[in-house]
Amino acid sequence: MGPIGFQEMMLIFLIVLLLFGAKKIPELARGIGKGMGEFKKAKEDFEREIKVGEDEGRKDWDRPSSPKAEEPAKTEPSPSATED
């Protein structure tokens, strides 16, 4: 199957014209345009969020991790054990 040619486009246009009428076509086109605009905006927002997440992940990854020296726990003998 190749790309849609002129004849196919005219056939689709005529079917849409018959189904919806001449007065509804501008409303349909407007609705489709708004929908495409909202979809594009949502896609750009999603891509921006992904980029921000990647940048934050790289910052965390590039940051040198300093090992924390743990102090040994001091254990004192219990007073009851030494007073026997």
HTML snippet that shows the backbone in 3Dmol.js (N, CA, C, O; Angstrom):
<script src="https://3Dmol.org/build/3Dmol-min.js"></script>
<div id="view" style="width:600px;height:400px;position:relative"></div>
<script>
const pdb = `
ATOM      1  N   MET A   1       0.844  -1.179   0.000  1.00  0.00           N
ATOM      2  CA  MET A   1       0.000   0.000   0.000  1.00  0.00           C
ATOM      3  C   MET A   1       0.887   1.239   0.000  1.00  0.00           C
ATOM      4  O   MET A   1       1.781   1.391   0.832  1.00  0.00           O
ATOM      5  N   GLY A   2       0.621   2.085  -0.923  1.00  0.00           N
ATOM      6  CA  GLY A   2       1.385   3.315  -1.046  1.00  0.00           C
ATOM      7  C   GLY A   2       0.713   4.455  -0.303  1.00  0.00           C
ATOM      8  O   GLY A   2      -0.265   4.253   0.417  1.00  0.00           O
ATOM      9  N   PRO A   3       1.238   5.632  -0.484  1.00  0.00           N
ATOM     10  CA  PRO A   3       0.640   6.803   0.169  1.00  0.00           C
ATOM     11  C   PRO A   3      -0.740   7.112  -0.415  1.00  0.00           C
ATOM     12  O   PRO A   3      -1.070   6.694  -1.525  1.00  0.00           O
ATOM     13  N   ILE A   4      -1.527   7.844   0.351  1.00  0.00           N
ATOM     14  CA  ILE A   4      -2.872   8.209  -0.095  1.00  0.00           C
ATOM     15  C   ILE A   4      -2.749   9.241  -1.212  1.00  0.00           C
ATOM     16  O   ILE A   4      -2.069  10.256  -1.064  1.00  0.00           O
ATOM     17  N   GLY A   5      -3.411   8.969  -2.323  1.00  0.00           N
ATOM     18  CA  GLY A   5      -3.354   9.863  -3.474  1.00  0.00           C
ATOM     19  C   GLY A   5      -4.486  10.873  -3.458  1.00  0.00           C
ATOM     20  O   GLY A   5      -5.280  10.930  -2.519  1.00  0.00           O
ATOM     21  N   PHE A   6      -4.545  11.667  -4.513  1.00  0.00           N
ATOM     22  CA  PHE A   6      -5.553  12.722  -4.631  1.00  0.00           C
ATOM     23  C   PHE A   6      -6.963  12.143  -4.686  1.00  0.00           C
ATOM     24  O   PHE A   6      -7.877  12.665  -4.047  1.00  0.00           O
ATOM     25  N   GLN A   7      -7.138  11.064  -5.449  1.00  0.00           N
ATOM     26  CA  GLN A   7      -8.472  10.467  -5.587  1.00  0.00           C
ATOM     27  C   GLN A   7      -8.985   9.932  -4.254  1.00  0.00           C
ATOM     28  O   GLN A   7     -10.159  10.096  -3.923  1.00  0.00           O
ATOM     29  N   GLU A   8      -8.109   9.297  -3.498  1.00  0.00           N
ATOM     30  CA  GLU A   8      -8.516   8.777  -2.197  1.00  0.00           C
ATOM     31  C   GLU A   8      -8.890   9.906  -1.242  1.00  0.00           C
ATOM     32  O   GLU A   8      -9.859   9.798  -0.489  1.00  0.00           O
ATOM     33  N   MET A   9      -8.114  10.992  -1.278  1.00  0.00           N
ATOM     34  CA  MET A   9      -8.416  12.140  -0.413  1.00  0.00           C
ATOM     35  C   MET A   9      -9.765  12.755  -0.770  1.00  0.00           C
ATOM     36  O   MET A   9     -10.535  13.115   0.121  1.00  0.00           O
ATOM     37  N   MET A  10     -10.059  12.879  -2.061  1.00  0.00           N
ATOM     38  CA  MET A  10     -11.348  13.431  -2.490  1.00  0.00           C
ATOM     39  C   MET A  10     -12.501  12.530  -2.056  1.00  0.00           C
ATOM     40  O   MET A  10     -13.552  13.021  -1.642  1.00  0.00           O
ATOM     41  N   LEU A  11     -12.310  11.225  -2.147  1.00  0.00           N
ATOM     42  CA  LEU A  11     -13.342  10.283  -1.725  1.00  0.00           C
ATOM     43  C   LEU A  11     -13.609  10.416  -0.225  1.00  0.00           C
ATOM     44  O   LEU A  11     -14.764  10.439   0.201  1.00  0.00           O
ATOM     45  N   ILE A  12     -12.560  10.501   0.565  1.00  0.00           N
ATOM     46  CA  ILE A  12     -12.712  10.685   2.017  1.00  0.00           C
ATOM     47  C   ILE A  12     -13.419  11.998   2.311  1.00  0.00           C
ATOM     48  O   ILE A  12     -14.311  12.040   3.159  1.00  0.00           O
ATOM     49  N   PHE A  13     -13.038  13.069   1.627  1.00  0.00           N
ATOM     50  CA  PHE A  13     -13.673  14.370   1.836  1.00  0.00           C
ATOM     51  C   PHE A  13     -15.160  14.319   1.498  1.00  0.00           C
ATOM     52  O   PHE A  13     -15.978  14.872   2.233  1.00  0.00           O
ATOM     53  N   LEU A  14     -15.518  13.665   0.399  1.00  0.00           N
ATOM     54  CA  LEU A  14     -16.926  13.558   0.007  1.00  0.00           C
ATOM     55  C   LEU A  14     -17.733  12.754   1.028  1.00  0.00           C
ATOM     56  O   LEU A  14     -18.871  13.106   1.337  1.00  0.00           O
ATOM     57  N   ILE A  15     -17.150  11.684   1.545  1.00  0.00           N
ATOM     58  CA  ILE A  15     -17.845  10.886   2.561  1.00  0.00           C
ATOM     59  C   ILE A  15     -18.071  11.713   3.818  1.00  0.00           C
ATOM     60  O   ILE A  15     -19.160  11.681   4.391  1.00  0.00           O
ATOM     61  N   VAL A  16     -17.053  12.455   4.253  1.00  0.00           N
ATOM     62  CA  VAL A  16     -17.196  13.317   5.430  1.00  0.00           C
ATOM     63  C   VAL A  16     -18.246  14.387   5.168  1.00  0.00           C
ATOM     64  O   VAL A  16     -19.058  14.684   6.044  1.00  0.00           O
ATOM     65  N   LEU A  17     -18.239  14.956   3.996  1.00  0.00           N
ATOM     66  CA  LEU A  17     -19.223  15.981   3.632  1.00  0.00           C
ATOM     67  C   LEU A  17     -20.641  15.425   3.677  1.00  0.00           C
ATOM     68  O   LEU A  17     -21.554  16.089   4.167  1.00  0.00           O
ATOM     69  N   LEU A  18     -20.829  14.214   3.170  1.00  0.00           N
ATOM     70  CA  LEU A  18     -22.152  13.593   3.188  1.00  0.00           C
ATOM     71  C   LEU A  18     -22.593  13.233   4.609  1.00  0.00           C
ATOM     72  O   LEU A  18     -23.764  13.381   4.956  1.00  0.00           O
ATOM     73  N   LEU A  19     -21.654  12.764   5.423  1.00  0.00           N
ATOM     74  CA  LEU A  19     -22.009  12.353   6.786  1.00  0.00           C
ATOM     75  C   LEU A  19     -22.329  13.541   7.688  1.00  0.00           C
ATOM     76  O   LEU A  19     -23.299  13.495   8.445  1.00  0.00           O
ATOM     77  N   PHE A  20     -21.540  14.586   7.618  1.00  0.00           N
ATOM     78  CA  PHE A  20     -21.663  15.678   8.585  1.00  0.00           C
ATOM     79  C   PHE A  20     -22.285  16.944   8.010  1.00  0.00           C
ATOM     80  O   PHE A  20     -22.768  17.777   8.777  1.00  0.00           O
ATOM     81  N   GLY A  21     -22.291  17.117   6.735  1.00  0.00           N
ATOM     82  CA  GLY A  21     -22.847  18.323   6.135  1.00  0.00           C
ATOM     83  C   GLY A  21     -21.822  19.439   6.096  1.00  0.00           C
ATOM     84  O   GLY A  21     -20.811  19.399   6.797  1.00  0.00           O
ATOM     85  N   ALA A  22     -22.098  20.435   5.266  1.00  0.00           N
ATOM     86  CA  ALA A  22     -21.151  21.534   5.052  1.00  0.00           C
ATOM     87  C   ALA A  22     -21.000  22.414   6.285  1.00  0.00           C
ATOM     88  O   ALA A  22     -19.935  22.995   6.496  1.00  0.00           O
ATOM     89  N   LYS A  23     -22.049  22.526   7.109  1.00  0.00           N
ATOM     90  CA  LYS A  23     -21.980  23.411   8.275  1.00  0.00           C
ATOM     91  C   LYS A  23     -21.181  22.806   9.419  1.00  0.00           C
ATOM     92  O   LYS A  23     -20.615  23.541  10.228  1.00  0.00           O
ATOM     93  N   LYS A  24     -21.123  21.486   9.501  1.00  0.00           N
ATOM     94  CA  LYS A  24     -20.427  20.824  10.608  1.00  0.00           C
ATOM     95  C   LYS A  24     -18.928  20.670  10.361  1.00  0.00           C
ATOM     96  O   LYS A  24     -18.165  20.509  11.314  1.00  0.00           O
ATOM     97  N   ILE A  25     -18.499  20.716   9.126  1.00  0.00           N
ATOM     98  CA  ILE A  25     -17.087  20.477   8.816  1.00  0.00           C
ATOM     99  C   ILE A  25     -16.170  21.502   9.490  1.00  0.00           C
ATOM    100  O   ILE A  25     -15.147  21.098  10.044  1.00  0.00           O
ATOM    101  N   PRO A  26     -16.473  22.805   9.476  1.00  0.00           N
ATOM    102  CA  PRO A  26     -15.588  23.739  10.183  1.00  0.00           C
ATOM    103  C   PRO A  26     -15.515  23.465  11.687  1.00  0.00           C
ATOM    104  O   PRO A  26     -14.454  23.609  12.294  1.00  0.00           O
ATOM    105  N   GLU A  27     -16.642  23.071  12.286  1.00  0.00           N
ATOM    106  CA  GLU A  27     -16.632  22.739  13.712  1.00  0.00           C
ATOM    107  C   GLU A  27     -15.768  21.511  13.975  1.00  0.00           C
ATOM    108  O   GLU A  27     -15.005  21.476  14.940  1.00  0.00           O
ATOM    109  N   LEU A  28     -15.891  20.511  13.117  1.00  0.00           N
ATOM    110  CA  LEU A  28     -15.065  19.314  13.262  1.00  0.00           C
ATOM    111  C   LEU A  28     -13.584  19.652  13.121  1.00  0.00           C
ATOM    112  O   LEU A  28     -12.756  19.188  13.905  1.00  0.00           O
ATOM    113  N   ALA A  29     -13.260  20.452  12.127  1.00  0.00           N
ATOM    114  CA  ALA A  29     -11.860  20.829  11.907  1.00  0.00           C
ATOM    115  C   ALA A  29     -11.317  21.607  13.098  1.00  0.00           C
ATOM    116  O   ALA A  29     -10.177  21.401  13.515  1.00  0.00           O
ATOM    117  N   ARG A  30     -12.142  22.509  13.648  1.00  0.00           N
ATOM    118  CA  ARG A  30     -11.725  23.283  14.816  1.00  0.00           C
ATOM    119  C   ARG A  30     -11.473  22.359  16.011  1.00  0.00           C
ATOM    120  O   ARG A  30     -10.476  22.504  16.718  1.00  0.00           O
ATOM    121  N   GLY A  31     -12.378  21.419  16.223  1.00  0.00           N
ATOM    122  CA  GLY A  31     -12.223  20.467  17.324  1.00  0.00           C
ATOM    123  C   GLY A  31     -10.986  19.605  17.168  1.00  0.00           C
ATOM    124  O   GLY A  31     -10.263  19.356  18.133  1.00  0.00           O
ATOM    125  N   ILE A  32     -10.747  19.151  15.948  1.00  0.00           N
ATOM    126  CA  ILE A  32      -9.553  18.341  15.691  1.00  0.00           C
ATOM    127  C   ILE A  32      -8.296  19.173  15.919  1.00  0.00           C
ATOM    128  O   ILE A  32      -7.321  18.681  16.487  1.00  0.00           O
ATOM    129  N   GLY A  33      -8.311  20.422  15.485  1.00  0.00           N
ATOM    130  CA  GLY A  33      -7.153  21.306  15.689  1.00  0.00           C
ATOM    131  C   GLY A  33      -6.875  21.545  17.160  1.00  0.00           C
ATOM    132  O   GLY A  33      -5.723  21.506  17.589  1.00  0.00           O
ATOM    133  N   LYS A  34      -7.931  21.796  17.943  1.00  0.00           N
ATOM    134  CA  LYS A  34      -7.751  21.995  19.386  1.00  0.00           C
ATOM    135  C   LYS A  34      -7.213  20.730  20.043  1.00  0.00           C
ATOM    136  O   LYS A  34      -6.326  20.787  20.895  1.00  0.00           O
ATOM    137  N   GLY A  35      -7.760  19.594  19.636  1.00  0.00           N
ATOM    138  CA  GLY A  35      -7.292  18.325  20.190  1.00  0.00           C
ATOM    139  C   GLY A  35      -5.831  18.067  19.880  1.00  0.00           C
ATOM    140  O   GLY A  35      -5.076  17.606  20.736  1.00  0.00           O
ATOM    141  N   MET A  36      -5.435  18.367  18.652  1.00  0.00           N
ATOM    142  CA  MET A  36      -4.033  18.183  18.278  1.00  0.00           C
ATOM    143  C   MET A  36      -3.134  19.133  19.058  1.00  0.00           C
ATOM    144  O   MET A  36      -2.033  18.755  19.460  1.00  0.00           O
ATOM    145  N   GLY A  37      -3.598  20.371  19.276  1.00  0.00           N
ATOM    146  CA  GLY A  37      -2.814  21.332  20.050  1.00  0.00           C
ATOM    147  C   GLY A  37      -2.636  20.883  21.492  1.00  0.00           C
ATOM    148  O   GLY A  37      -1.543  20.992  22.047  1.00  0.00           O
ATOM    149  N   GLU A  38      -3.708  20.377  22.103  1.00  0.00           N
ATOM    150  CA  GLU A  38      -3.619  19.890  23.476  1.00  0.00           C
ATOM    151  C   GLU A  38      -2.709  18.672  23.563  1.00  0.00           C
ATOM    152  O   GLU A  38      -1.934  18.534  24.509  1.00  0.00           O
ATOM    153  N   PHE A  39      -2.806  17.792  22.574  1.00  0.00           N
ATOM    154  CA  PHE A  39      -1.950  16.614  22.555  1.00  0.00           C
ATOM    155  C   PHE A  39      -0.483  17.015  22.447  1.00  0.00           C
ATOM    156  O   PHE A  39       0.371  16.454  23.134  1.00  0.00           O
ATOM    157  N   LYS A  40      -0.193  17.982  21.588  1.00  0.00           N
ATOM    158  CA  LYS A  40       1.186  18.444  21.407  1.00  0.00           C
ATOM    159  C   LYS A  40       1.713  19.068  22.694  1.00  0.00           C
ATOM    160  O   LYS A  40       2.862  18.838  23.071  1.00  0.00           O
ATOM    161  N   LYS A  41       0.870  19.863  23.374  1.00  0.00           N
ATOM    162  CA  LYS A  41       1.286  20.497  24.622  1.00  0.00           C
ATOM    163  C   LYS A  41       1.559  19.444  25.693  1.00  0.00           C
ATOM    164  O   LYS A  41       2.548  19.539  26.420  1.00  0.00           O
ATOM    165  N   ALA A  42       0.690  18.445  25.791  1.00  0.00           N
ATOM    166  CA  ALA A  42       0.892  17.380  26.772  1.00  0.00           C
ATOM    167  C   ALA A  42       2.164  16.598  26.470  1.00  0.00           C
ATOM    168  O   ALA A  42       2.892  16.216  27.385  1.00  0.00           O
ATOM    169  N   LYS A  43       2.431  16.360  25.195  1.00  0.00           N
ATOM    170  CA  LYS A  43       3.642  15.645  24.797  1.00  0.00           C
ATOM    171  C   LYS A  43       4.888  16.438  25.187  1.00  0.00           C
ATOM    172  O   LYS A  43       5.855  15.868  25.693  1.00  0.00           O
ATOM    173  N   GLU A  44       4.865  17.750  24.953  1.00  0.00           N
ATOM    174  CA  GLU A  44       6.007  18.597  25.305  1.00  0.00           C
ATOM    175  C   GLU A  44       6.204  18.640  26.817  1.00  0.00           C
ATOM    176  O   GLU A  44       7.339  18.597  27.292  1.00  0.00           O
ATOM    177  N   ASP A  45       5.108  18.724  27.583  1.00  0.00           N
ATOM    178  CA  ASP A  45       5.211  18.710  29.043  1.00  0.00           C
ATOM    179  C   ASP A  45       5.809  17.395  29.525  1.00  0.00           C
ATOM    180  O   ASP A  45       6.662  17.386  30.413  1.00  0.00           O
ATOM    181  N   PHE A  46       5.366  16.289  28.944  1.00  0.00           N
ATOM    182  CA  PHE A  46       5.879  14.979  29.317  1.00  0.00           C
ATOM    183  C   PHE A  46       7.371  14.877  29.016  1.00  0.00           C
ATOM    184  O   PHE A  46       8.141  14.395  29.846  1.00  0.00           O
ATOM    185  N   GLU A  47       7.780  15.326  27.837  1.00  0.00           N
ATOM    186  CA  GLU A  47       9.195  15.280  27.468  1.00  0.00           C
ATOM    187  C   GLU A  47      10.027  16.159  28.394  1.00  0.00           C
ATOM    188  O   GLU A  47      11.146  15.796  28.756  1.00  0.00           O
ATOM    189  N   ARG A  48       9.481  17.324  28.782  1.00  0.00           N
ATOM    190  CA  ARG A  48      10.189  18.218  29.696  1.00  0.00           C
ATOM    191  C   ARG A  48      10.373  17.543  31.063  1.00  0.00           C
ATOM    192  O   ARG A  48      11.447  17.634  31.657  1.00  0.00           O
ATOM    193  N   GLU A  49       9.335  16.871  31.559  1.00  0.00           N
ATOM    194  CA  GLU A  49       9.430  16.180  32.842  1.00  0.00           C
ATOM    195  C   GLU A  49      10.460  15.054  32.786  1.00  0.00           C
ATOM    196  O   GLU A  49      11.213  14.852  33.738  1.00  0.00           O
ATOM    197  N   ILE A  50      10.493  14.331  31.687  1.00  0.00           N
ATOM    198  CA  ILE A  50      11.481  13.261  31.527  1.00  0.00           C
ATOM    199  C   ILE A  50      12.886  13.847  31.553  1.00  0.00           C
ATOM    200  O   ILE A  50      13.775  13.292  32.198  1.00  0.00           O
ATOM    201  N   LYS A  51      13.096  14.971  30.855  1.00  0.00           N
ATOM    202  CA  LYS A  51      14.419  15.599  30.814  1.00  0.00           C
ATOM    203  C   LYS A  51      14.837  16.066  32.197  1.00  0.00           C
ATOM    204  O   LYS A  51      15.990  15.885  32.587  1.00  0.00           O
ATOM    205  N   VAL A  52      13.908  16.670  32.951  1.00  0.00           N
ATOM    206  CA  VAL A  52      14.223  17.132  34.303  1.00  0.00           C
ATOM    207  C   VAL A  52      14.602  15.940  35.173  1.00  0.00           C
ATOM    208  O   VAL A  52      15.554  16.014  35.950  1.00  0.00           O
ATOM    209  N   GLY A  53      13.865  14.847  35.047  1.00  0.00           N
ATOM    210  CA  GLY A  53      14.177  13.645  35.817  1.00  0.00           C
ATOM    211  C   GLY A  53      15.545  13.085  35.467  1.00  0.00           C
ATOM    212  O   GLY A  53      16.288  12.660  36.351  1.00  0.00           O
ATOM    213  N   GLU A  54      15.880  13.083  34.185  1.00  0.00           N
ATOM    214  CA  GLU A  54      17.199  12.607  33.770  1.00  0.00           C
ATOM    215  C   GLU A  54      18.294  13.496  34.334  1.00  0.00           C
ATOM    216  O   GLU A  54      19.314  12.999  34.811  1.00  0.00           O
ATOM    217  N   ASP A  55      18.091  14.814  34.284  1.00  0.00           N
ATOM    218  CA  ASP A  55      19.100  15.741  34.796  1.00  0.00           C
ATOM    219  C   ASP A  55      19.303  15.545  36.294  1.00  0.00           C
ATOM    220  O   ASP A  55      20.438  15.554  36.770  1.00  0.00           O
ATOM    221  N   GLU A  56      18.214  15.366  37.042  1.00  0.00           N
ATOM    222  CA  GLU A  56      18.336  15.140  38.480  1.00  0.00           C
ATOM    223  C   GLU A  56      19.040  13.822  38.761  1.00  0.00           C
ATOM    224  O   GLU A  56      19.841  13.727  39.691  1.00  0.00           O
ATOM    225  N   GLY A  57      18.743  12.807  37.962  1.00  0.00           N
ATOM    226  CA  GLY A  57      19.397  11.513  38.131  1.00  0.00           C
ATOM    227  C   GLY A  57      20.888  11.606  37.860  1.00  0.00           C
ATOM    228  O   GLY A  57      21.690  10.983  38.556  1.00  0.00           O
ATOM    229  N   ARG A  58      21.261  12.380  36.851  1.00  0.00           N
ATOM    230  CA  ARG A  58      22.686  12.550  36.553  1.00  0.00           C
ATOM    231  C   ARG A  58      23.393  13.303  37.671  1.00  0.00           C
ATOM    232  O   ARG A  58      24.534  12.988  38.011  1.00  0.00           O
ATOM    233  N   LYS A  59      22.721  14.298  38.244  1.00  0.00           N
ATOM    234  CA  LYS A  59      23.330  15.042  39.346  1.00  0.00           C
ATOM    235  C   LYS A  59      23.591  14.111  40.522  1.00  0.00           C
ATOM    236  O   LYS A  59      24.657  14.161  41.135  1.00  0.00           O
ATOM    237  N   ASP A  60      22.615  13.260  40.837  1.00  0.00           N
ATOM    238  CA  ASP A  60      22.791  12.315  41.936  1.00  0.00           C
ATOM    239  C   ASP A  60      23.890  11.317  41.618  1.00  0.00           C
ATOM    240  O   ASP A  60      24.655  10.928  42.501  1.00  0.00           O
ATOM    241  N   TRP A  61      23.970  10.906  40.376  1.00  0.00           N
ATOM    242  CA  TRP A  61      24.962   9.910  39.982  1.00  0.00           C
ATOM    243  C   TRP A  61      26.365  10.514  39.980  1.00  0.00           C
ATOM    244  O   TRP A  61      27.320   9.852  40.387  1.00  0.00           O
ATOM    245  N   ASP A  62      26.502  11.762  39.529  1.00  0.00           N
ATOM    246  CA  ASP A  62      27.806  12.406  39.434  1.00  0.00           C
ATOM    247  C   ASP A  62      28.331  12.869  40.785  1.00  0.00           C
ATOM    248  O   ASP A  62      29.538  13.046  40.948  1.00  0.00           O
ATOM    249  N   ARG A  63      27.455  13.065  41.744  1.00  0.00           N
ATOM    250  CA  ARG A  63      27.873  13.551  43.054  1.00  0.00           C
ATOM    251  C   ARG A  63      28.726  12.477  43.732  1.00  0.00           C
ATOM    252  O   ARG A  63      28.301  11.327  43.832  1.00  0.00           O
ATOM    253  N   PRO A  64      29.935  12.842  44.202  1.00  0.00           N
ATOM    254  CA  PRO A  64      30.765  11.837  44.869  1.00  0.00           C
ATOM    255  C   PRO A  64      30.123  11.440  46.192  1.00  0.00           C
ATOM    256  O   PRO A  64      29.664  12.281  46.964  1.00  0.00           O
ATOM    257  N   SER A  65      30.108  10.162  46.421  1.00  0.00           N
ATOM    258  CA  SER A  65      29.512   9.690  47.671  1.00  0.00           C
ATOM    259  C   SER A  65      30.626   9.550  48.696  1.00  0.00           C
ATOM    260  O   SER A  65      31.606   8.840  48.470  1.00  0.00           O
ATOM    261  N   SER A  66      30.469  10.227  49.817  1.00  0.00           N
ATOM    262  CA  SER A  66      31.470  10.147  50.873  1.00  0.00           C
ATOM    263  C   SER A  66      31.002   9.101  51.871  1.00  0.00           C
ATOM    264  O   SER A  66      29.926   9.225  52.457  1.00  0.00           O
ATOM    265  N   PRO A  67      31.810   8.080  52.059  1.00  0.00           N
ATOM    266  CA  PRO A  67      31.400   7.043  53.010  1.00  0.00           C
ATOM    267  C   PRO A  67      31.409   7.618  54.418  1.00  0.00           C
ATOM    268  O   PRO A  67      32.381   8.247  54.837  1.00  0.00           O
ATOM    269  N   LYS A  68      30.350   7.403  55.122  1.00  0.00           N
ATOM    270  CA  LYS A  68      30.257   7.903  56.489  1.00  0.00           C
ATOM    271  C   LYS A  68      30.951   6.910  57.408  1.00  0.00           C
ATOM    272  O   LYS A  68      30.674   5.711  57.385  1.00  0.00           O
ATOM    273  N   ALA A  69      31.851   7.436  58.209  1.00  0.00           N
ATOM    274  CA  ALA A  69      32.547   6.579  59.161  1.00  0.00           C
ATOM    275  C   ALA A  69      31.611   6.329  60.334  1.00  0.00           C
ATOM    276  O   ALA A  69      31.160   7.256  61.006  1.00  0.00           O
ATOM    277  N   GLU A  70      31.337   5.067  60.557  1.00  0.00           N
ATOM    278  CA  GLU A  70      30.454   4.733  61.657  1.00  0.00           C
ATOM    279  C   GLU A  70      31.286   4.562  62.918  1.00  0.00           C
ATOM    280  O   GLU A  70      32.314   3.885  62.920  1.00  0.00           O
ATOM    281  N   GLU A  71      30.825   5.184  63.978  1.00  0.00           N
ATOM    282  CA  GLU A  71      31.519   5.039  65.249  1.00  0.00           C
ATOM    283  C   GLU A  71      31.108   3.719  65.864  1.00  0.00           C
ATOM    284  O   GLU A  71      29.938   3.339  65.819  1.00  0.00           O
ATOM    285  N   PRO A  72      32.071   3.022  66.437  1.00  0.00           N
ATOM    286  CA  PRO A  72      31.707   1.759  67.079  1.00  0.00           C
ATOM    287  C   PRO A  72      30.802   2.042  68.277  1.00  0.00           C
ATOM    288  O   PRO A  72      30.990   3.020  69.000  1.00  0.00           O
ATOM    289  N   ALA A  73      29.854   1.198  68.462  1.00  0.00           N
ATOM    290  CA  ALA A  73      28.921   1.379  69.571  1.00  0.00           C
ATOM    291  C   ALA A  73      29.648   1.101  70.881  1.00  0.00           C
ATOM    292  O   ALA A  73      30.319   0.079  71.028  1.00  0.00           O
ATOM    293  N   LYS A  74      29.506   2.020  71.825  1.00  0.00           N
ATOM    294  CA  LYS A  74      30.149   1.850  73.130  1.00  0.00           C
ATOM    295  C   LYS A  74      29.267   0.956  73.985  1.00  0.00           C
ATOM    296  O   LYS A  74      28.079   1.211  74.180  1.00  0.00           O
ATOM    297  N   THR A  75      29.881  -0.084  74.480  1.00  0.00           N
ATOM    298  CA  THR A  75      29.131  -0.982  75.355  1.00  0.00           C
ATOM    299  C   THR A  75      29.724  -0.886  76.743  1.00  0.00           C
ATOM    300  O   THR A  75      30.923  -1.086  76.939  1.00  0.00           O
ATOM    301  N   GLU A  76      28.898  -0.586  77.673  1.00  0.00           N
ATOM    302  CA  GLU A  76      29.335  -0.529  79.067  1.00  0.00           C
ATOM    303  C   GLU A  76      28.750  -1.733  79.781  1.00  0.00           C
ATOM    304  O   GLU A  76      27.608  -2.117  79.534  1.00  0.00           O
ATOM    305  N   PRO A  77      29.514  -2.308  80.641  1.00  0.00           N
ATOM    306  CA  PRO A  77      28.976  -3.462  81.370  1.00  0.00           C
ATOM    307  C   PRO A  77      27.808  -3.016  82.251  1.00  0.00           C
ATOM    308  O   PRO A  77      27.827  -1.925  82.821  1.00  0.00           O
ATOM    309  N   SER A  78      26.829  -3.847  82.348  1.00  0.00           N
ATOM    310  CA  SER A  78      25.673  -3.486  83.154  1.00  0.00           C
ATOM    311  C   SER A  78      26.055  -3.511  84.629  1.00  0.00           C
ATOM    312  O   SER A  78      26.847  -4.358  85.041  1.00  0.00           O
ATOM    313  N   PRO A  79      25.512  -2.607  85.427  1.00  0.00           N
ATOM    314  CA  PRO A  79      25.891  -2.528  86.843  1.00  0.00           C
ATOM    315  C   PRO A  79      25.524  -3.785  87.619  1.00  0.00           C
ATOM    316  O   PRO A  79      26.205  -4.104  88.594  1.00  0.00           O
ATOM    317  N   SER A  80      24.520  -4.487  87.248  1.00  0.00           N
ATOM    318  CA  SER A  80      24.123  -5.677  87.997  1.00  0.00           C
ATOM    319  C   SER A  80      25.117  -6.815  87.799  1.00  0.00           C
ATOM    320  O   SER A  80      25.266  -7.653  88.688  1.00  0.00           O
ATOM    321  N   ALA A  81      25.791  -6.866  86.674  1.00  0.00           N
ATOM    322  CA  ALA A  81      26.748  -7.938  86.416  1.00  0.00           C
ATOM    323  C   ALA A  81      28.020  -7.732  87.213  1.00  0.00           C
ATOM    324  O   ALA A  81      28.664  -8.723  87.559  1.00  0.00           O
ATOM    325  N   THR A  82      28.419  -6.527  87.523  1.00  0.00           N
ATOM    326  CA  THR A  82      29.671  -6.275  88.236  1.00  0.00           C
ATOM    327  C   THR A  82      29.483  -6.225  89.742  1.00  0.00           C
ATOM    328  O   THR A  82      30.472  -6.319  90.469  1.00  0.00           O
ATOM    329  N   GLU A  83      28.293  -6.086  90.236  1.00  0.00           N
ATOM    330  CA  GLU A  83      28.072  -5.931  91.667  1.00  0.00           C
ATOM    331  C   GLU A  83      27.870  -7.251  92.378  1.00  0.00           C
ATOM    332  O   GLU A  83      27.628  -7.221  93.584  1.00  0.00           O
ATOM    333  N   ASP A  84      27.944  -8.359  91.765  1.00  0.00           N
ATOM    334  CA  ASP A  84      27.737  -9.646  92.433  1.00  0.00           C
ATOM    335  C   ASP A  84      28.762  -9.950  93.422  1.00  0.00           C
ATOM    336  O   ASP A  84      28.713 -11.001  94.060  1.00  0.00           O
TER     337      ASP A  84
END
`;
const viewer = $3Dmol.createViewer("view");
viewer.addModel(pdb, "pdb");
viewer.setStyle({}, {cartoon: {color: "spectrum"}});
viewer.zoomTo();
viewer.render();
</script>
